[in-house]
Structures are given as C-alpha cells and as structure tokens.
Amino acid sequence: MAILTVENLQKHFGETKVLHDISFTMEEGEVVSIIGSSGSGKTTLLRCLNFLETPDSGRIAVREDVLFDGREGARQLTEKELREKRLYFGLVFQAFHLFPQYTALENVTLTPLLFAKERHELNAEKKELIIKEGGALLDMMGLSDRKGNYPHELSGGQCQRVAIARALAMKPDILCFDEPTSALDPELTGEVLRVIRELAQKKTTMIIVTHEMAFARDVADTCIFMDKGVIAEMGPAQEVINHPKEERTRQFVSRIDSERQ
C-alpha cells in the first residue's frame, strides 16, 4: 500500500495556474527526487503537501488517512485537525529558518516540547526523553559538539544539519527537502548531501527538490521532472536523468549538465 497518494492536485495564484493535475504515489522507504526549472511548481507542490499552501482541488492521502479532499461536498479539516495532519510531513527549507535566540539543541526540541505541552503530556520524564532524542539526532548529524551553540556560531552546513534534525524530531512519515543545498557554498554542500544519503540508506521516506542531478540520480528511487506546473516525465531516477524520454526533460538535463561544467 502506498504511503502517499496525490491525485489531480491543482493550485492557482490568481489567474496563474501553478499546479496542473499533479498525480503520483510513493511507497514507504522510497526516495523521490523532483527536478525542474525555477517556476515549474516544485516548491508549491511541497508547500501544498505540508499545508503551507491550500490546494484548490485534488486529493492528498497518507496511507488511508485523507489529508485533503477538494471534491465538492467533501468535509474540510478544522485548524486543529490540520495541525495534526501536518505531522505526517517534515520540511527542510532552502534557508535554515533556525531561531537565532535558541541553541542547536533548543531549536531541535522546541516543537516536540510545545506539542507535548499542548497535548497535556509534558512532564519531567517526557521532557527528559525529548531532550535525549534531540541530542541523539544532533549526534547523528555529526553535531555532538555543537549542541550548545547558537545559529550565528555555526556554519551554513551545520545550520542546515540542525534544520534536518529539527524536522526529524517530530518523527514525520515523509521528510521533504526544498533545495537543501541552494543556500550553501559548494564546499558545504557535500556535508549536507552526505547526511541525506545516510538517511536514504536507512530507508527514510523522502521527497527531495534539488538541482543536484548526480545526487538526484544516485540517491532517489524515482525522479519526477516538472515543467510549467505539470509532471512532464516520471520514472526510475537513473532512467529519467541518464536516458530521458521526453524532449523537455532532455533539454533540462542537458542545460543543467552544461552549467555544471
């Protein structure tokens, strides 16, 4: 059974149609890379999945739990229900969006602590467990010696790894990345990509929007090429990037390859 089902998703901004009938499924443990030019709808798709944007129509379901149903007459979620549904997804942004007044560990544990408090589950034992789990995530990110550092004391690559740990702290079913290396210097890109590779090896279910073609090819199981708000090509990552069938995909991959040389 698919962990994620997206059916006929559409999104408009005014008269501009940004997503046109987007449909795909993914399995648990699968890594999907999404490639395409700026303005093709990649980020909007991620934001719709995370409910930072509300689709105009279509359907989103995680396992058998329907998160969004745009069909006429379908019941829409309350704000409280929506907050709960968002927990299915973790999102790592292009920019780190860390809270500057909190240490690395505090950034990672802040949301789990707030949710535990909201659910009336926060006691000394629960707090200790959340802090312990947050520390373990930073250890996994190679930041065991940076837990007490503030964002301004960290490199860009370290900040992005804190952001990944923060997303993982909520134990999402699907981890989403929106161009996770675009704000980094080339020398820092490798350390973030290494962490994502390790997550893929652990069968973490992930959707990765990226311009790193070699990374998208080697790490992802499936690659989606988006163009002008539609899925122009989708298939095994090796095939889509090395042997694209669609002319638009060939042009895009060729252009990115030439820019990298």
LUMKETOR-309901 format. One record per atom (N, C-alpha, C): residue in three letters; x, z, y. Coordinates in pm, whole numbers, padded with zeros to 5 digits, always signed. Example, Ala and Ser with C-alpha at 12.3 -4.5 7.8 and 13.67 -1.06 7.14 Angstrom:
BEGIN
ALA+01319+00780-00569 ALA+01230+00780-00450 ALA+01320+00780-00330 SER+01285+00708-00225 SER+01367+00714-00106 SER+01290+00787+00003 
This chain:
BEGIN
MET+00084+00000-00120 MET+00000+00000+00000 MET+00088+00000+00125 ALA+00051-00081+00223 ALA+00129-00091+00347 ALA+00123+00041+00423 ILE+00236+00077+00484 ILE+00236+00195+00570 ILE+00179+00161+00706 LEU+00201+00036+00754 LEU+00150-00006+00884 LEU+00079-00140+00869 THR-00041-00147+00925 THR-00116-00273+00929 THR-00156-00301+01073 VAL-00117-00416+01122 VAL-00154-00461+01256 VAL-00233-00591+01240 GLU-00354-00594+01295 GLU-00441-00710+01277 GLU-00491-00760+01412 ASN-00462-00886+01440 ASN-00519-00958+01555 ASN-00508-00879+01686 LEU-00393-00818+01707 LEU-00373-00736+01827 LEU-00358-00825+01950 GLN-00432-00790+02055 GLN-00423-00865+02180 GLN-00410-00767+02296 LYS-00335-00812+02398 LYS-00317-00731+02518 LYS-00304-00823+02639 HIS-00384-00792+02742 HIS-00379-00865+02867 HIS-00334-00771+02978 PHE-00265-00827+03075 PHE-00241-00760+03203 PHE-00301-00851+03310 GLY-00421-00815+03353 GLY-00492-00905+03445 GLY-00524-01035+03375 GLU-00484-01147+03437 GLU-00509-01278+03378 GLU-00399-01319+03280 THR-00295-01239+03270 THR-00182-01273+03184 THR-00204-01218+03044 LYS-00206-01307+02947 LYS-00222-01266+02807 LYS-00084-01244+02749 VAL-00050-01118+02718 VAL+00086-01082+02676 VAL+00101-01085+02525 LEU-00003-01043+02453 LEU-00001-01047+02306 LEU-00120-01129+02257 HIS-00093-01224+02167 HIS-00197-01312+02115 HIS-00209-01293+01964 ASP-00313-01227+01919 ASP-00344-01219+01776 ASP-00222-01182+01690 ILE-00157-01071+01725 ILE-00040-01025+01650 ILE-00087-00958+01521 SER-00038-01007+01407 SER-00075-00950+01277 SER+00049-00942+01188 PHE+00071-00826+01130 PHE+00176-00810+01029 PHE+00155-00677+00958 THR+00218-00662+00843 THR+00218-00535+00770 THR+00362-00500+00736 MET+00386-00372+00711 MET+00517-00329+00665 MET+00501-00216+00564 GLU+00598-00207+00474 GLU+00595-00108+00369 GLU+00679+00014+00407 GLU+00654+00125+00341 GLU+00734+00245+00364 GLU+00879+00218+00326 GLY+00972+00258+00413 GLY+01113+00236+00389 GLY+01164+00102+00436 GLU+01074+00018+00486 GLU+01113-00115+00533 GLU+01166-00109+00675 VAL+01260-00196+00707 VAL+01311-00211+00843 VAL+01272-00349+00894 VAL+01201-00352+01005 VAL+01158-00477+01067 VAL+01231-00492+01200 SER+01299-00604+01217 SER+01359-00633+01347 SER+01270-00733+01421 ILE+01258-00714+01551 ILE+01180-00805+01635 ILE+01274-00866+01738 ILE+01283-00998+01737 ILE+01371-01068+01829 ILE+01288-01163+01915 GLY+01347-01208+02024 GLY+01277-01300+02114 GLY+01327-01282+02255 SER+01298-01380+02338 SER+01342-01377+02478 SER+01270-01267+02556 SER+01327-01230+02669 SER+01259-01136+02759 SER+01125-01195+02800 GLY+01022-01111+02799 GLY+00888-01157+02835 GLY+00808-01212+02720 SER+00863-01204+02598 SER+00791-01259+02482 SER+00688-01163+02426 GLY+00687-01037+02472 GLY+00586-00940+02429 GLY+00638-00833+02336 LYS+00768-00831+02311 LYS+00825-00736+02214 LYS+00802-00591+02256 THR+00838-00558+02379 THR+00824-00420+02426 THR+00676-00382+02437 THR+00593-00474+02482 THR+00449-00445+02491 THR+00392-00412+02353 LEU+00438-00482+02250 LEU+00393-00453+02114 LEU+00429-00310+02075 LEU+00555-00271+02100 LEU+00596-00134+02067 LEU+00513-00032+02146 ARG+00488-00060+02272 ARG+00413+00033+02356 ARG+00267+00044+02309 CYS+00212-00064+02257 CYS+00076-00058+02201 CYS+00074+00026+02073 LEU+00176+00009+01990 LEU+00182+00087+01866 LEU+00194+00236+01896 ASN+00265+00270+02003 ASN+00285+00410+02041 ASN+00178+00461+02138 PHE+00081+00375+02172 PHE-00029+00409+02262 PHE+00017+00445+02403 LEU+00131+00390+02441 LEU+00169+00396+02582 LEU+00095+00287+02659 GLU+00046+00187+02586 GLU-00048+00087+02637 GLU-00165+00081+02539 THR-00284+00053+02590 THR-00401+00040+02504 THR-00429-00107+02480 PRO-00431-00152+02355 PRO-00463-00292+02327 PRO-00604-00326+02375 ASP-00628-00454+02398 ASP-00762-00498+02437 ASP-00850-00524+02315 SER-00789-00566+02207 SER-00865-00588+02085 SER-00768-00588+01967 GLY-00825-00585+01847 GLY-00742-00582+01727 GLY-00757-00451+01652 ARG-00662-00425+01564 ARG-00670-00307+01480 ARG-00529-00261+01442 ILE-00507-00129+01447 ILE-00381-00068+01405 ILE-00414+00044+01308 ALA-00349+00043+01192 ALA-00372+00149+01093 ALA-00240+00190+01032 VAL-00220+00321+01014 VAL-00107+00374+00939 VAL-00163+00427+00808 ARG-00116+00368+00698 ARG-00177+00390+00568 ARG-00327+00360+00578 GLU-00414+00456+00552 GLU-00558+00429+00562 GLU-00619+00491+00688 ASP-00535+00542+00775 ASP-00582+00607+00897 ASP-00585+00505+01011 VAL-00704+00470+01057 VAL-00717+00372+01164 VAL-00689+00439+01298 LEU-00587+00389+01367 LEU-00549+00446+01495 LEU-00621+00378+01611 PHE-00642+00247+01594 PHE-00711+00172+01699 PHE-00796+00064+01634 ASP-00923+00056+01677 ASP-01013-00047+01627 ASP-01087-00103+01747 GLY-01051-00225+01785 GLY-01109-00285+01904 GLY-01238-00361+01880 ARG-01288-00355+01756 ARG-01412-00427+01729 ARG-01531-00361+01799 GLU-01627-00441+01835 GLU-01745-00393+01906 GLU-01817-00287+01823 GLY-01845-00174+01886 GLY-01916-00067+01819 GLY-01827+00034+01749 ALA-01696+00005+01739 ALA-01605+00098+01671 ALA-01582+00221+01759 ARG-01575+00338+01694 ARG-01555+00462+01770 ARG-01411+00469+01820 GLN-01397+00501+01947 GLN-01264+00515+02006 GLN-01219+00661+01998 LEU-01090+00680+01993 LEU-01035+00814+01976 LEU-01046+00895+02105 THR-01063+01025+02089 THR-01056+01114+02203 THR-00909+01132+02242 GLU-00885+01187+02359 GLU-00747+01207+02404 GLU-00671+01301+02311 LYS-00740+01404+02261 LYS-00675+01496+02167 LYS-00640+01425+02037 GLU-00732+01344+01986 GLU-00704+01269+01864 GLU-00589+01171+01886 LEU-00586+01110+02003 LEU-00481+01013+02034 LEU-00344+01079+02034 ARG-00335+01200+02087 ARG-00207+01272+02086 ARG-00159+01296+01944 GLU-00252+01328+01857 GLU-00217+01350+01717 GLU-00172+01220+01650 LYS-00242+01110+01678 LYS-00210+00982+01616 LYS-00073+00932+01661 ARG-00034+00964+01784 ARG+00097+00920+01834 ARG+00211+00974+01749 LEU+00186+01084+01678 LEU+00292+01146+01599 LEU+00334+01059+01481 TYR+00254+00958+01448 TYR+00296+00866+01343 TYR+00422+00788+01384 PHE+00440+00771+01515 PHE+00548+00688+01566 PHE+00646+00771+01650 GLY+00773+00740+01634 GLY+00875+00791+01725 GLY+00933+00673+01799 LEU+00955+00686+01930 LEU+01003+00574+02011 LEU+01132+00612+02082 VAL+01233+00530+02062 VAL+01361+00545+02133 VAL+01367+00434+02237 PHE+01374+00472+02363 PHE+01366+00377+02473 PHE+01501+00311+02500 GLN+01499+00206+02585 GLN+01623+00144+02631 GLN+01706+00246+02708 ALA+01645+00307+02808 ALA+01709+00417+02880 ALA+01678+00545+02802 PHE+01765+00643+02814 PHE+01757+00758+02724 PHE+01639+00850+02755 HIS+01604+00861+02885 HIS+01494+00947+02927 HIS+01509+01091+02877 LEU+01632+01142+02877 LEU+01652+01282+02845 LEU+01621+01367+02968 PHE+01578+01490+02944 PHE+01552+01582+03055 PHE+01686+01637+03103 PRO+01725+01611+03228 PRO+01859+01650+03274 PRO+01881+01800+03279 GLN+01772+01877+03291 GLN+01786+02023+03306 GLN+01797+02094+03172 TYR+01789+02018+03061 TYR+01795+02079+02928 TYR+01919+02031+02853 THR+01971+02118+02767 THR+02085+02080+02683 THR+02040+01979+02577 ALA+02138+01925+02504 ALA+02106+01830+02397 ALA+02010+01893+02297 LEU+02039+02015+02254 LEU+01953+02081+02156 LEU+01815+02108+02214 GLU+01808+02150+02339 GLU+01678+02177+02402 GLU+01597+02048+02415 ASN+01662+01935+02444 ASN+01592+01807+02450 ASN+01529+01772+02316 VAL+01602+01801+02209 VAL+01554+01767+02074 VAL+01439+01857+02031 THR+01444+01983+02067 THR+01347+02081+02016 THR+01227+02102+02108 LEU+01232+02051+02230 LEU+01128+02080+02329 LEU+00988+02039+02279 THR+00974+01915+02235 THR+00841+01867+02194 THR+00791+01937+02068 PRO+00872+01954+01964 PRO+00822+02030+01848 PRO+00777+02171+01884 LEU+00848+02236+01976 LEU+00809+02370+02018 LEU+00675+02368+02093 LEU+00658+02267+02179 LEU+00533+02257+02255 LEU+00414+02229+02163 PHE+00434+02140+02065 PHE+00325+02109+01973 PHE+00291+02231+01886 ALA+00393+02304+01843 ALA+00367+02424+01763 ALA+00289+02527+01845 LYS+00323+02538+01971 LYS+00252+02630+02060 LYS+00107+02586+02078 GLU+00087+02455+02099 GLU-00048+02402+02120 GLU-00135+02424+01997 ARG-00074+02421+01879 ARG-00148+02440+01755 ARG-00157+02587+01715 HIS-00107+02675+01800 HIS-00106+02820+01775 HIS-00027+02854+01648 GLU+00082+02779+01626 GLU+00168+02801+01510 GLU+00303+02860+01548 LEU+00327+02877+01678 LEU+00460+02917+01722 LEU+00478+03068+01714 ASN+00566+03109+01625 ASN+00609+03248+01617 ASN+00760+03248+01603 ALA+00820+03364+01588 ALA+00966+03372+01583 ALA+01023+03291+01466 GLU+00957+03298+01353 GLU+01005+03226+01235 GLU+00997+03074+01255 LYS+00884+03028+01310 LYS+00866+02885+01335 LYS+00966+02835+01438 LYS+00987+02914+01543 LYS+01083+02875+01647 LYS+01223+02862+01588 GLU+01261+02957+01506 GLU+01393+02953+01443 GLU+01408+02829+01356 LEU+01302+02794+01283 LEU+01306+02677+01196 LEU+01321+02548+01278 ILE+01246+02537+01388 ILE+01254+02418+01472 ILE+01393+02403+01531 ILE+01451+02513+01577 ILE+01586+02506+01635 ILE+01688+02470+01528 LYS+01671+02525+01408 LYS+01761+02492+01297 LYS+01752+02345+01262 GLU+01630+02292+01254 GLU+01612+02150+01222 GLU+01667+02061+01332 GLY+01649+02102+01458 GLY+01704+02024+01568 GLY+01856+02020+01564 GLY+01917+02132+01532 GLY+02062+02136+01518 GLY+02111+02047+01405 ALA+02037+02045+01295 ALA+02074+01960+01181 ALA+02066+01813+01217 LEU+01967+01776+01298 LEU+01956+01637+01342 LEU+02074+01597+01431 LEU+02115+01686+01520 LEU+02231+01656+01603 LEU+02357+01649+01519 ASP+02366+01733+01416 ASP+02479+01722+01322 ASP+02480+01583+01259 MET+02363+01536+01217 MET+02352+01405+01154 MET+02392+01293+01249 MET+02370+01314+01378 MET+02407+01216+01480 MET+02555+01224+01518 GLY+02628+01316+01455 GLY+02769+01334+01490 GLY+02789+01409+01620 LEU+02694+01495+01655 LEU+02698+01567+01783 LEU+02698+01718+01763 SER+02758+01763+01655 SER+02757+01907+01625 SER+02827+01988+01733 ASP+02922+01926+01803 ASP+02996+01998+01907 ASP+02941+01973+02047 ARG+02822+01911+02054 ARG+02764+01877+02185 ARG+02626+01938+02206 LYS+02586+02030+02120 LYS+02450+02084+02127 LYS+02421+02155+02258 GLY+02521+02218+02315 GLY+02502+02292+02438 GLY+02531+02214+02564 ASN+02565+02087+02548 ASN+02597+02003+02664 ASN+02470+01946+02728 TYR+02477+01930+02860 TYR+02368+01867+02934 TYR+02391+01715+02938 PRO+02285+01635+02960 PRO+02300+01489+02958 PRO+02413+01436+03046 HIS+02434+01495+03164 HIS+02539+01442+03252 HIS+02679+01469+03196 GLU+02688+01554+03094 GLU+02816+01584+03031 GLU+02841+01497+02907 LEU+02747+01405+02878 LEU+02756+01322+02759 LEU+02776+01176+02798 SER+02837+01099+02708 SER+02849+00955+02729 SER+02713+00889+02703 GLY+02702+00762+02741 GLY+02577+00690+02716 GLY+02544+00684+02568 GLY+02644+00659+02485 GLY+02621+00654+02341 GLY+02576+00788+02287 GLN+02634+00896+02338 GLN+02594+01029+02293 GLN+02450+01060+02338 CYS+02415+01020+02462 CYS+02278+01042+02510 CYS+02177+00966+02423 GLN+02212+00843+02384 GLN+02120+00767+02301 GLN+02104+00829+02162 ARG+02212+00887+02111 ARG+02203+00955+01981 ARG+02119+01082+01992 VAL+02125+01151+02106 VAL+02036+01265+02129 VAL+01891+01216+02131 ALA+01868+01102+02195 ALA+01733+01046+02203 ALA+01680+01010+02063 ILE+01768+00960+01976 ILE+01727+00929+01839 ILE+01691+01058+01765 ALA+01775+01161+01781 ALA+01746+01291+01718 ALA+01614+01347+01769 ARG+01589+01332+01898 ARG+01462+01382+01955 ARG+01342+01310+01893 ALA+01354+01178+01873 ALA+01244+01103+01811 ALA+01223+01148+01666 LEU+01332+01172+01594 LEU+01324+01213+01454 LEU+01269+01355+01440 ALA+01284+01437+01544 ALA+01243+01578+01537 ALA+01094+01594+01511 MET+01016+01495+01552 MET+00871+01501+01530 MET+00831+01446+01393 LYS+00932+01410+01312 LYS+00911+01361+01175 LYS+00810+01246+01171 PRO+00836+01140+01248 PRO+00741+01029+01252 PRO+00743+00949+01122 ASP+00633+00883+01093 ASP+00627+00794+00978 ASP+00708+00667+01005 ILE+00706+00623+01131 ILE+00774+00499+01169 ILE+00854+00525+01295 LEU+00983+00491+01291 LEU+01071+00509+01406 LEU+01089+00374+01474 CYS+01061+00370+01604 CYS+01067+00245+01680 CYS+01181+00251+01781 PHE+01254+00141+01791 PHE+01363+00129+01888 PHE+01335+00011+01980 ASP+01344+00035+02110 ASP+01327-00073+02208 ASP+01462-00103+02273 GLU+01531-00204+02221 GLU+01663-00242+02271 GLU+01753-00119+02287 PRO+01783-00049+02179 PRO+01852+00080+02189 PRO+01994+00073+02243 THR+02054-00047+02249 THR+02192-00057+02298 THR+02203-00132+02430 SER+02089-00175+02487 SER+02096-00261+02606 SER+02152-00190+02728 ALA+02139-00057+02733 ALA+02189+00018+02849 ALA+02332+00070+02828 LEU+02395+00029+02717 LEU+02526+00082+02682 LEU+02637-00019+02706 ASP+02756+00032+02738 ASP+02873-00053+02740 ASP+02901-00101+02598 PRO+02962-00219+02585 PRO+02989-00272+02450 PRO+03064-00175+02360 GLU+03156-00097+02416 GLU+03234-00006+02333 GLU+03151+00110+02279 LEU+03035+00138+02343 LEU+02948+00246+02297 LEU+02837+00196+02206 THR+02815+00064+02205 THR+02708+00007+02125 THR+02728+00035+01976 GLY+02852+00023+01930 GLY+02881+00038+01788 GLY+02841+00173+01732 GLU+02860+00281+01810 GLU+02830+00414+01756 GLU+02680+00434+01737 VAL+02599+00371+01824 VAL+02454+00381+01809 VAL+02406+00295+01693 LEU+02460+00173+01682 LEU+02423+00086+01571 LEU+02462+00148+01437 ARG+02573+00220+01435 ARG+02616+00286+01311 ARG+02512+00389+01266 VAL+02461+00465+01361 VAL+02359+00566+01329 VAL+02233+00499+01273 ILE+02193+00387+01336 ILE+02072+00319+01289 ILE+02095+00260+01150 ARG+02215+00209+01125 ARG+02247+00159+00990 ARG+02234+00271+00886 GLU+02283+00389+00921 GLU+02275+00502+00829 GLU+02130+00541+00803 LEU+02046+00534+00906 LEU+01904+00563+00887 LEU+01840+00459+00795 ALA+01880+00333+00811 ALA+01826+00228+00724 ALA+01867+00252+00578 GLN+01991+00296+00558 GLN+02038+00325+00422 GLN+01962+00439+00358 LYS+01907+00528+00443 LYS+01826+00640+00393 LYS+01678+00602+00380 LYS+01650+00473+00395 LYS+01514+00419+00380 LYS+01418+00476+00485 THR+01468+00494+00606 THR+01382+00532+00718 THR+01302+00409+00760 THR+01171+00422+00770 THR+01087+00310+00811 THR+01107+00287+00961 MET+01150+00165+00998 MET+01187+00141+01138 MET+01142+00004+01186 ILE+01107-00002+01314 ILE+01085-00127+01385 ILE+01188-00131+01498 ILE+01271-00235+01502 ILE+01381-00240+01597 ILE+01372-00367+01679 VAL+01346-00353+01808 VAL+01355-00464+01903 VAL+01500-00474+01947 THR+01561-00589+01927 THR+01704-00600+01955 THR+01744-00743+01986 HIS+01853-00758+02063 HIS+01917-00888+02084 HIS+02044-00899+02001 GLU+02075-00796+01924 GLU+02195-00799+01840 GLU+02160-00875+01711 MET+02189-01006+01710 MET+02145-01092+01600 MET+02208-01052+01466 ALA+02337-01025+01465 ALA+02404-00988+01340 ALA+02347-00858+01287 PHE+02319-00765+01376 PHE+02262-00637+01337 PHE+02121-00657+01281 ALA+02039-00736+01350 ALA+01903-00762+01305 ALA+01903-00829+01168 ARG+01999-00917+01145 ARG+02009-00989+01018 ARG+02054-00897+00905 ASP+02153-00813+00933 ASP+02216-00736+00825 ASP+02142-00607+00792 VAL+02073-00548+00889 VAL+02009-00418+00868 VAL+01862-00432+00829 ALA+01794-00530+00888 ALA+01650-00542+00867 ALA+01617-00611+00735 ASP+01503-00573+00680 ASP+01447-00644+00565 ASP+01370-00766+00611 THR+01294-00747+00718 THR+01208-00853+00771 THR+01239-00874+00918 CYS+01235-00999+00962 CYS+01257-01030+01103 CYS+01135-01102+01158 ILE+01091-01059+01275 ILE+00981-01123+01347 ILE+01038-01186+01473 PHE+01016-01315+01490 PHE+01055-01382+01615 PHE+00930-01402+01699 MET+00930-01341+01818 MET+00817-01354+01909 MET+00851-01451+02022 ASP+00752-01531+02059 ASP+00770-01629+02167 ASP+00637-01643+02241 LYS+00640-01613+02368 LYS+00522-01626+02454 LYS+00402-01551+02397 GLY+00428-01431+02345 GLY+00321-01344+02303 GLY+00266-01368+02164 VAL+00327-01458+02089 VAL+00281-01482+01952 VAL+00397-01461+01856 ILE+00365-01438+01729 ILE+00468-01436+01625 ILE+00492-01581+01584 ALA+00605-01637+01629 ALA+00636-01777+01602 ALA+00695-01796+01463 GLU+00763-01692+01412 GLU+00820-01700+01278 GLU+00842-01559+01225 MET+00818-01541+01097 MET+00837-01411+01034 MET+00878-01433+00889 GLY+00975-01353+00842 GLY+01019-01366+00704 GLY+01140-01278+00679 PRO+01205-01293+00563 PRO+01327-01217+00536 PRO+01429-01237+00648 ALA+01490-01128+00693 ALA+01577-01134+00810 ALA+01690-01235+00793 GLN+01752-01239+00677 GLN+01862-01333+00653 GLN+01815-01477+00673 GLU+01696-01509+00625 GLU+01647-01646+00635 GLU+01607-01681+00778 VAL+01536-01591+00845 VAL+01488-01621+00980 VAL+01605-01644+01075 ILE+01711-01564+01062 ILE+01822-01574+01157 ILE+01925-01679+01114 ASN+01953-01688+00985 ASN+02053-01786+00939 ASN+01994-01925+00919 HIS+01867-01931+00877 HIS+01806-02061+00846 HIS+01663-02065+00899 PRO+01646-02056+01031 PRO+01511-02056+01087 PRO+01438-02187+01059 LYS+01308-02175+01033 LYS+01226-02293+01003 LYS+01166-02355+01128 GLU+01136-02271+01226 GLU+01069-02319+01347 GLU+01171-02360+01452 GLU+01141-02466+01525 GLU+01232-02517+01627 GLU+01255-02413+01736 ARG+01149-02342+01775 ARG+01165-02240+01879 ARG+01261-02130+01835 THR+01254-02092+01707 THR+01345-01990+01655 THR+01488-02042+01655 ARG+01507-02166+01612 ARG+01642-02225+01609 ARG+01702-02228+01748 GLN+01623-02265+01847 GLN+01673-02272+01984 GLN+01714-02134+02034 PHE+01631-02034+02004 PHE+01662-01898+02050 PHE+01789-01845+01984 VAL+01798-01855+01852 VAL+01915-01803+01781 VAL+02041-01875+01827 SER+02033-02007+01845 SER+02148-02086+01891 SER+02192-02041+02030 ARG+02094-02016+02118 ARG+02128-01975+02255 ARG+02195-01836+02254 ILE+02140-01744+02177 ILE+02199-01609+02171 ILE+02340-01616+02113 ASP+02359-01697+02008 ASP+02492-01711+01947 ASP+02592-01766+02047 SER+02550-01865+02127 SER+02642-01925+02224 SER+02677-01827+02334 GLU+02581-01740+02372 GLU+02607-01640+02476 GLU+02703-01532+02427 ARG+02702-01506+02295 ARG+02791-01404+02238 ARG+02934-01452+02227 GLN+02954-01585+02226 GLN+03090-01639+02205 GLN+03171-01637+02334 
